[in-house]
Amino acid sequence: MRRRAIVAALAVTALAGITVPAAHADDGTGDIQIDNVVVNGGKSIVVGTTDHTVTVSVTASDPSGIWDADFSLWRGPDGGDPYFDATDSIATDQDTTPADCVAASATTSTCSKTFTFEPDWWQTNADAGTWKVEVQASANDGSWTDRWAYGTTRLQRLSKLTVNASPEPVAKGQTLSVTGKLSRANWDSLDYRGYANQPVKLQFRKAGSTTYSTVKTVYTSSTGALSTTATAAEDGYWRWYFAGTSTTPAVRASGDYVDVQ
């Protein structure tokens, strides 16, 4: 994926799992309609420390049929002309080639392109957060539409969470020590670093049940470490659960089984 200043083209950019379209310097001619846009299956884009590719697609229609489409992701101020408002923009992998378009009928097609996120090249921690989605589409009769902020998507740093409950086994009524660590991808150093001062829930699921219940909430240390105690009452699984933030996705540790005797 390449950063570049946003340059206008005859096309449409779109995204799914998004917000209400903005009336923000949009332009176009003719009767093209944007029927649906999907970015990464409608989910946030979560990237670890290696390259990650996602697909963006738009379903559009026009009486003459759809010829091509294009996309970009960008961020910047929320007003005025995006030519000047874009702080950063990301072009698709096929920036200079046509989108893959599949016709559903004589008037409607779904066109797709891919974006590759590369932590070892252009991504930094500051890139995590909300990005706007530009969609461009053109029809066989030469008409076109350009939606500069059709919606938004979230770019997040992959998170990891561990748990260890001890001692194992433990006598009923005795104290368990439950530890763990919350970390997330660091795109500046290409490794995982502790996520400090975050609320994480300690949860328990008794043996034979499929449901976890929250026991307490603990905050991570400056290094992302977690540590607390709990009373061993019955056999079951202990885990940590983090609800996530705008820059980091939710994550849960695999349950650690403790035999209570």
HELIX and SHEET records of a PDB file:
HELIX    1   1 ASN A   40  GLY A   42  5                                   3    
HELIX    2   2 PRO A   82  ASP A   85  1                                   4    
HELIX    3   3 ASN A  125  ASP A  127  5                                   3    
SHEET    1   A 4 VAL A  12  THR A  13  0                                        
SHEET    2   A 4 GLY A 129  ALA A 139 -1                                        
SHEET    3   A 4 ILE A  66  ARG A  75 -1                                        
SHEET    4   A 4 ASP A  88  ALA A  91 -1                                        
SHEET    1   B 4 VAL A  12  THR A  13  0                                        
SHEET    2   B 4 GLY A 129  ALA A 139 -1                                        
SHEET    3   B 4 TRP A 144  ARG A 157 -1                                        
SHEET    4   B 4 ASP A  27  THR A  29 -1                                        
SHEET    1   C 4 VAL A  12  THR A  13  0                                        
SHEET    2   C 4 GLY A 129  ALA A 139 -1                                        
SHEET    3   C 4 TRP A 144  ARG A 157 -1                                        
SHEET    4   C 4 ILE A  45  VAL A  47  1                                        
SHEET    1   D 4 GLN A  33  VAL A  39  0                                        
SHEET    2   D 4 HIS A  52  SER A  61 -1                                        
SHEET    3   D 4 THR A 108  PHE A 117 -1                                        
SHEET    4   D 4 ASP A 100  ALA A 103 -1                                        
SHEET    1   E 3 SER A 159  SER A 166  0                                        
SHEET    2   E 3 THR A 175  ASN A 186 -1                                        
SHEET    3   E 3 ASP A 191  GLY A 194 -1                                        
SHEET    1   F 3 SER A 159  SER A 166  0                                        
SHEET    2   F 3 THR A 175  ASN A 186 -1                                        
SHEET    3   F 3 ALA A 225  THR A 231 -1                                        
SHEET    1   G 4 SER A 213  TYR A 219  0                                        
SHEET    2   G 4 PRO A 199  LYS A 206 -1                                        
SHEET    3   G 4 GLY A 236  PHE A 242 -1                                        
SHEET    4   G 4 VAL A 251  ARG A 252 -1                                        
SHEET    1   H 4 SER A 213  TYR A 219  0                                        
SHEET    2   H 4 PRO A 199  LYS A 206 -1                                        
SHEET    3   H 4 GLY A 236  PHE A 242 -1                                        
SHEET    4   H 4 ASP A 256  VAL A 258 -1                                        
END                                                                             
